[in-house]
Amino acid sequence: MIPKIVRRGLPLLLVAVLSGCNTVVMNPTGDIAKQQADLITISVWLMLIIIIPVMILTIVFAWRYRQSANAKYEPDWDHSTKLELIIWGAPLLIIIVLGLITWVSTHKLDPYRPLDRIDANRPISASVKPLEVQVVALDWKWLFIYPEQGIASVNQLVTPIDVPVRFKITASTVMNTFYIPTLAGMIYAMPGMETELNAVLNKTGNFQGLSANFSGDGFSHMKFAYKGVTAGEFDAWVSEMKNNPGVLDRADYLVLEKPSAKEPVRHYGQVEPALFNRVVNRCVAEGTMCMNQQMHEDTKRNQMAAAIRQLPKDGSKSMLAEAIEMCVAPFNTVKK
């Protein structure tokens, strides 16, 4: 039997244990994530305006109308205009306020929207160019390409603080979710598509990123290290990376793309130009046609077909159709 004093102390023990948790979602170091955390806080407080009075009144009514209280019996009471105004008016006002906040924040925190500030006190000049990082979700690891620096890394992301970063995100085969809790919200990574995230980190440190969308056997190990550094430290890291002999070309990517879990961090000092675009358009393998090129050919063919349908119905139309078909017919794109 647990002593009474111990039972009373169990809630305090639980609070003490939880006090050691790192609630990174509510205490982020990135401005976008901070604004998102503020939205959560505001929404909770607005909802508590209704929840707290309801919980209090539940206890009050239970006490006031208990069997031994001899409360006033009013069997014919069925309406109170004041009570109806309170019951319906307060939730309606809260919904209106939440709607306005949602409308503004949905546009302001659009992941595709370029940043206009470093934090609440520092705006970004229009002349500032964001750092571009190309992100590829593989099975089950992450590839980060820095196109302007010509380097790449696996399962490690490094960005300077107080510098806007533009992530361009895609996936190799399966849909994943690119998520760094301290930086910003979740963004889907989808094969054959490119999504975008604009964010900024305001404090140096070592953090963690992950996939928040189940993608198979190695999903639980699909995490990566995220490091925020100063501008000088980032330049030094880039210089060190460029001295790495590793080269990420199309052949190496096809090997890297194969499913594997618990991949160690690796670096590439050189990256084949336009590799990310080939990943997005699914034409990394030698001899395959890129999706954007295929869509362009399809568009031309459809436009010509529409033009042919407008011609007079005579023999010249069929001859022209055959000639155009020969000109725009898709060719065999895979080398044997």
C-alpha positions as a Python dict, from the first residue, in 0.01 Angstrom:
ca = {
    (1, 'M'): (0, 0, 0),
    (2, 'I'): (141, 337, -104),
    (3, 'P'): (148, 586, 187),
    (4, 'K'): (-93, 879, 158),
    (5, 'I'): (182, 1140, 161),
    (6, 'V'): (355, 963, -131),
    (7, 'R'): (32, 952, -333),
    (8, 'R'): (-13, 1325, -282),
    (9, 'G'): (342, 1387, -397),
    (10, 'L'): (313, 1190, -724),
    (11, 'P'): (172, 1486, -925),
    (12, 'L'): (463, 1702, -808),
    (13, 'L'): (705, 1429, -915),
    (14, 'L'): (546, 1421, -1261),
    (15, 'V'): (582, 1799, -1294),
    (16, 'A'): (947, 1775, -1188),
    (17, 'V'): (1016, 1508, -1450),
    (18, 'L'): (845, 1704, -1728),
    (19, 'S'): (1037, 2018, -1635),
    (20, 'G'): (1350, 1857, -1779),
    (21, 'C'): (1192, 1808, -2123),
    (22, 'N'): (1317, 2018, -2413),
    (23, 'T'): (996, 2157, -2560),
    (24, 'V'): (1165, 2272, -2880),
    (25, 'V'): (836, 2330, -3062),
    (26, 'M'): (737, 2598, -2810),
    (27, 'N'): (1092, 2729, -2760),
    (28, 'P'): (1243, 2735, -3110),
    (29, 'T'): (1545, 2933, -3229),
    (30, 'G'): (1409, 3017, -3575),
    (31, 'D'): (1186, 3318, -3639),
    (32, 'I'): (928, 3127, -3847),
    (33, 'A'): (897, 2853, -3585),
    (34, 'K'): (873, 3122, -3314),
    (35, 'Q'): (579, 3284, -3491),
    (36, 'Q'): (414, 2945, -3527),
    (37, 'A'): (465, 2878, -3155),
    (38, 'D'): (305, 3216, -3078),
    (39, 'L'): (2, 3113, -3285),
    (40, 'I'): (-34, 2795, -3080),
    (41, 'T'): (-14, 2995, -2756),
    (42, 'I'): (-270, 3253, -2871),
    (43, 'S'): (-510, 2982, -2989),
    (44, 'V'): (-485, 2793, -2660),
    (45, 'W'): (-551, 3105, -2451),
    (46, 'L'): (-849, 3200, -2666),
    (47, 'M'): (-998, 2853, -2626),
    (48, 'L'): (-935, 2862, -2249),
    (49, 'I'): (-1167, 3164, -2231),
    (50, 'I'): (-1448, 2916, -2285),
    (51, 'I'): (-1299, 2603, -2134),
    (52, 'I'): (-1206, 2745, -1792),
    (53, 'P'): (-1550, 2902, -1716),
    (54, 'V'): (-1724, 2581, -1830),
    (55, 'M'): (-1507, 2370, -1597),
    (56, 'I'): (-1568, 2609, -1306),
    (57, 'L'): (-1943, 2626, -1369),
    (58, 'T'): (-1961, 2247, -1386),
    (59, 'I'): (-1829, 2230, -1029),
    (60, 'V'): (-2046, 2524, -916),
    (61, 'F'): (-2368, 2373, -1055),
    (62, 'A'): (-2286, 2029, -917),
    (63, 'W'): (-2233, 2182, -573),
    (64, 'R'): (-2524, 2423, -581),
    (65, 'Y'): (-2779, 2170, -699),
    (66, 'R'): (-2662, 1874, -496),
    (67, 'Q'): (-2928, 1669, -324),
    (68, 'S'): (-2877, 1820, 22),
    (69, 'A'): (-2851, 2184, -88),
    (70, 'N'): (-3226, 2256, -100),
    (71, 'A'): (-3174, 2470, -411),
    (72, 'K'): (-3466, 2661, -560),
    (73, 'Y'): (-3681, 2438, -781),
    (74, 'E'): (-3782, 2605, -1110),
    (75, 'P'): (-3945, 2345, -1338),
    (76, 'D'): (-4095, 2608, -1574),
    (77, 'W'): (-3769, 2794, -1646),
    (78, 'D'): (-3661, 2748, -2008),
    (79, 'H'): (-3504, 3069, -2140),
    (80, 'S'): (-3273, 3357, -2047),
    (81, 'T'): (-3178, 3617, -2309),
    (82, 'K'): (-2869, 3722, -2115),
    (83, 'L'): (-2754, 3363, -2076),
    (84, 'E'): (-2813, 3293, -2447),
    (85, 'L'): (-2606, 3599, -2543),
    (86, 'I'): (-2319, 3477, -2328),
    (87, 'I'): (-2340, 3115, -2445),
    (88, 'W'): (-2347, 3203, -2817),
    (89, 'G'): (-2176, 3543, -2823),
    (90, 'A'): (-1846, 3451, -2657),
    (91, 'P'): (-1771, 3148, -2881),
    (92, 'L'): (-1872, 3347, -3190),
    (93, 'L'): (-1630, 3627, -3103),
    (94, 'I'): (-1352, 3375, -3041),
    (95, 'I'): (-1418, 3209, -3378),
    (96, 'I'): (-1405, 3549, -3551),
    (97, 'V'): (-1075, 3636, -3383),
    (98, 'L'): (-926, 3294, -3464),
    (99, 'G'): (-1044, 3331, -3824),
    (100, 'L'): (-874, 3668, -3861),
    (101, 'I'): (-551, 3538, -3706),
    (102, 'T'): (-559, 3232, -3932),
    (103, 'W'): (-618, 3443, -4244),
    (104, 'V'): (-328, 3677, -4170),
    (105, 'S'): (-83, 3411, -4053),
    (106, 'T'): (-164, 3177, -4343),
    (107, 'H'): (-38, 3440, -4588),
    (108, 'K'): (239, 3579, -4370),
    (109, 'L'): (387, 3237, -4290),
    (110, 'D'): (342, 3089, -4637),
    (111, 'P'): (654, 2871, -4684),
    (112, 'Y'): (692, 2998, -5043),
    (113, 'R'): (686, 3363, -4931),
    (114, 'P'): (1032, 3525, -4919),
    (115, 'L'): (1126, 3642, -4570),
    (116, 'D'): (1090, 4008, -4481),
    (117, 'R'): (1263, 3995, -4142),
    (118, 'I'): (1539, 3822, -3949),
    (119, 'D'): (1340, 3842, -3629),
    (120, 'A'): (1083, 4070, -3469),
    (121, 'N'): (1334, 4357, -3443),
    (122, 'R'): (1540, 4318, -3761),
    (123, 'P'): (1393, 4352, -4110),
    (124, 'I'): (1563, 4204, -4418),
    (125, 'S'): (1681, 4433, -4693),
    (126, 'A'): (1542, 4358, -5039),
    (127, 'S'): (1899, 4328, -5168),
    (128, 'V'): (1985, 4035, -4937),
    (129, 'K'): (2017, 3709, -5130),
    (130, 'P'): (1906, 3396, -4942),
    (131, 'L'): (2124, 3088, -4915),
    (132, 'E'): (1982, 2814, -5136),
    (133, 'V'): (1985, 2455, -5016),
    (134, 'Q'): (1845, 2175, -5229),
    (135, 'V'): (1697, 1891, -5023),
    (136, 'V'): (1637, 1537, -5150),
    (137, 'A'): (1454, 1285, -4932),
    (138, 'L'): (1602, 942, -5006),
    (139, 'D'): (1525, 598, -4862),
    (140, 'W'): (1603, 646, -4569),
    (141, 'K'): (1842, 938, -4552),
    (142, 'W'): (1867, 1303, -4649),
    (143, 'L'): (2080, 1463, -4919),
    (144, 'F'): (2161, 1834, -4900),
    (145, 'I'): (2307, 2013, -5203),
    (146, 'Y'): (2448, 2365, -5187),
    (147, 'P'): (2435, 2466, -5558),
    (148, 'E'): (2611, 2801, -5521),
    (149, 'Q'): (2894, 2647, -5319),
    (150, 'G'): (2909, 2331, -5532),
    (151, 'I'): (2911, 2095, -5232),
    (152, 'A'): (2678, 1836, -5080),
    (153, 'S'): (2632, 1634, -4764),
    (154, 'V'): (2433, 1333, -4647),
    (155, 'N'): (2245, 1347, -4315),
    (156, 'Q'): (2405, 1677, -4215),
    (157, 'L'): (2275, 2028, -4271),
    (158, 'V'): (2475, 2340, -4183),
    (159, 'T'): (2345, 2696, -4224),
    (160, 'P'): (2461, 3035, -4093),
    (161, 'I'): (2246, 3216, -3837),
    (162, 'D'): (2059, 3537, -3923),
    (163, 'V'): (2079, 3452, -4294),
    (164, 'P'): (1759, 3371, -4486),
    (165, 'V'): (1766, 3018, -4626),
    (166, 'R'): (1559, 2899, -4920),
    (167, 'F'): (1507, 2523, -4920),
    (168, 'K'): (1403, 2355, -5245),
    (169, 'I'): (1269, 2013, -5155),
    (170, 'T'): (1194, 1693, -5345),
    (171, 'A'): (1205, 1315, -5293),
    (172, 'S'): (1349, 1023, -5484),
    (173, 'T'): (1071, 762, -5463),
    (174, 'V'): (839, 798, -5162),
    (175, 'M'): (669, 1103, -5014),
    (176, 'N'): (835, 1228, -4694),
    (177, 'T'): (811, 1534, -4471),
    (178, 'F'): (1105, 1769, -4420),
    (179, 'Y'): (1085, 1889, -4060),
    (180, 'I'): (1326, 2084, -3837),
    (181, 'P'): (1122, 2170, -3524),
    (182, 'T'): (1348, 2457, -3416),
    (183, 'L'): (1342, 2620, -3762),
    (184, 'A'): (995, 2596, -3919),
    (185, 'G'): (697, 2371, -3983),
    (186, 'M'): (672, 2052, -4187),
    (187, 'I'): (701, 2063, -4566),
    (188, 'Y'): (623, 1765, -4787),
    (189, 'A'): (893, 1619, -5009),
    (190, 'M'): (734, 1446, -5309),
    (191, 'P'): (889, 1261, -5604),
    (192, 'G'): (858, 1444, -5934),
    (193, 'M'): (766, 1769, -5757),
    (194, 'E'): (951, 2059, -5596),
    (195, 'T'): (831, 2232, -5281),
    (196, 'E'): (988, 2529, -5107),
    (197, 'L'): (1052, 2661, -4758),
    (198, 'N'): (1191, 3000, -4659),
    (199, 'A'): (1323, 3021, -4303),
    (200, 'V'): (1596, 3168, -4084),
    (201, 'L'): (1781, 3048, -3774),
    (202, 'N'): (1859, 3305, -3504),
    (203, 'K'): (2083, 3113, -3264),
    (204, 'T'): (2382, 2886, -3301),
    (205, 'G'): (2360, 2530, -3178),
    (206, 'N'): (2319, 2164, -3265),
    (207, 'F'): (1966, 2056, -3352),
    (208, 'Q'): (1790, 1768, -3522),
    (209, 'G'): (1577, 1730, -3831),
    (210, 'L'): (1362, 1436, -3931),
    (211, 'S'): (1099, 1296, -4161),
    (212, 'A'): (752, 1319, -4010),
    (213, 'N'): (580, 1104, -4272),
    (214, 'F'): (601, 724, -4256),
    (215, 'S'): (796, 597, -4557),
    (216, 'G'): (880, 236, -4490),
    (217, 'D'): (1114, 11, -4295),
    (218, 'G'): (1392, 262, -4220),
    (219, 'F'): (1163, 554, -4139),
    (220, 'S'): (1244, 563, -3766),
    (221, 'H'): (1613, 624, -3846),
    (222, 'M'): (1548, 894, -4107),
    (223, 'K'): (1699, 1178, -3902),
    (224, 'F'): (1976, 1426, -3973),
    (225, 'A'): (2199, 1661, -3777),
    (226, 'Y'): (2130, 2032, -3815),
    (227, 'K'): (2396, 2280, -3708),
    (228, 'G'): (2355, 2656, -3687),
    (229, 'V'): (2685, 2845, -3710),
    (230, 'T'): (2810, 3200, -3751),
    (231, 'A'): (2879, 3339, -4098),
    (232, 'G'): (3254, 3300, -4050),
    (233, 'E'): (3219, 2942, -3932),
    (234, 'F'): (2999, 2864, -4230),
    (235, 'D'): (3257, 3001, -4475),
    (236, 'A'): (3524, 2790, -4305),
    (237, 'W'): (3301, 2483, -4327),
    (238, 'V'): (3240, 2541, -4698),
    (239, 'S'): (3616, 2574, -4761),
    (240, 'E'): (3677, 2250, -4574),
    (241, 'M'): (3403, 2077, -4771),
    (242, 'K'): (3550, 2187, -5103),
    (243, 'N'): (3875, 2015, -5013),
    (244, 'N'): (3689, 1685, -4978),
    (245, 'P'): (3775, 1453, -5269),
    (246, 'G'): (3423, 1312, -5293),
    (247, 'V'): (3232, 1388, -5613),
    (248, 'L'): (2855, 1348, -5641),
    (249, 'D'): (2769, 1282, -6004),
    (250, 'R'): (2476, 1102, -6162),
    (251, 'A'): (2630, 756, -6124),
    (252, 'D'): (2713, 814, -5755),
    (253, 'Y'): (2363, 948, -5693),
    (254, 'L'): (2203, 634, -5836),
    (255, 'V'): (2408, 429, -5589),
    (256, 'L'): (2323, 663, -5301),
    (257, 'E'): (1955, 649, -5394),
    (258, 'K'): (1928, 279, -5312),
    (259, 'P'): (1742, 213, -4984),
    (260, 'S'): (1963, 206, -4674),
    (261, 'A'): (1916, 303, -4310),
    (262, 'K'): (2145, 450, -4043),
    (263, 'E'): (2371, 607, -4305),
    (264, 'P'): (2669, 794, -4157),
    (265, 'V'): (2736, 1158, -4242),
    (266, 'R'): (2930, 1194, -4564),
    (267, 'H'): (3050, 1493, -4764),
    (268, 'Y'): (3107, 1573, -5130),
    (269, 'G'): (3347, 1844, -5241),
    (270, 'Q'): (3198, 1860, -5589),
    (271, 'V'): (2847, 1814, -5727),
    (272, 'E'): (2745, 1764, -6087),
    (273, 'P'): (2564, 2078, -6210),
    (274, 'A'): (2183, 2054, -6242),
    (275, 'L'): (2175, 1723, -6052),
    (276, 'F'): (1882, 1842, -5839),
    (277, 'N'): (1680, 1935, -6149),
    (278, 'R'): (1741, 1587, -6287),
    (279, 'V'): (1621, 1436, -5959),
    (280, 'V'): (1304, 1647, -5970),
    (281, 'N'): (1239, 1558, -6334),
    (282, 'R'): (1331, 1191, -6276),
    (283, 'C'): (1597, 1170, -6543),
    (284, 'V'): (1916, 1099, -6348),
    (285, 'A'): (1976, 770, -6527),
    (286, 'E'): (2169, 808, -6850),
    (287, 'G'): (1947, 820, -7160),
    (288, 'T'): (1613, 896, -6989),
    (289, 'M'): (1399, 1191, -7095),
    (290, 'C'): (1327, 1453, -6828),
    (291, 'M'): (963, 1507, -6733),
    (292, 'N'): (974, 1877, -6817),
    (293, 'Q'): (1104, 1797, -7165),
    (294, 'Q'): (837, 1530, -7212),
    (295, 'M'): (565, 1775, -7104),
    (296, 'H'): (703, 2034, -7345),
    (297, 'E'): (688, 1784, -7630),
    (298, 'D'): (333, 1685, -7533),
    (299, 'T'): (226, 2049, -7529),
    (300, 'K'): (366, 2111, -7877),
    (301, 'R'): (198, 1799, -8009),
    (302, 'N'): (-139, 1897, -7861),
    (303, 'Q'): (-112, 2251, -8000),
    (304, 'M'): (-35, 2119, -8348),
    (305, 'A'): (-318, 1867, -8326),
    (306, 'A'): (-558, 2149, -8236),
    (307, 'A'): (-434, 2354, -8530),
    (308, 'I'): (-485, 2060, -8766),
    (309, 'R'): (-847, 2024, -8656),
    (310, 'Q'): (-909, 2380, -8772),
    (311, 'L'): (-797, 2306, -9132),
    (312, 'P'): (-1049, 2239, -9413),
    (313, 'K'): (-1153, 1876, -9448),
    (314, 'D'): (-968, 1773, -9761),
    (315, 'G'): (-676, 1552, -9857),
    (316, 'S'): (-414, 1811, -9766),
    (317, 'K'): (-520, 1790, -9402),
    (318, 'S'): (-433, 1422, -9368),
    (319, 'M'): (-100, 1472, -9541),
    (320, 'L'): (-16, 1764, -9309),
    (321, 'A'): (-117, 1560, -9007),
    (322, 'E'): (115, 1278, -9108),
    (323, 'A'): (404, 1520, -9159),
    (324, 'I'): (354, 1689, -8822),
    (325, 'E'): (322, 1353, -8647),
    (326, 'M'): (658, 1250, -8788),
    (327, 'C'): (815, 1576, -8665),
    (328, 'V'): (685, 1569, -8309),
    (329, 'A'): (647, 1197, -8237),
    (330, 'P'): (830, 1102, -7916),
    (331, 'F'): (1157, 926, -7972),
    (332, 'N'): (1310, 637, -7784),
    (333, 'T'): (1483, 805, -7490),
    (334, 'V'): (1652, 504, -7336),
    (335, 'K'): (1985, 397, -7479),
    (336, 'K'): (2022, 27, -7530),
}
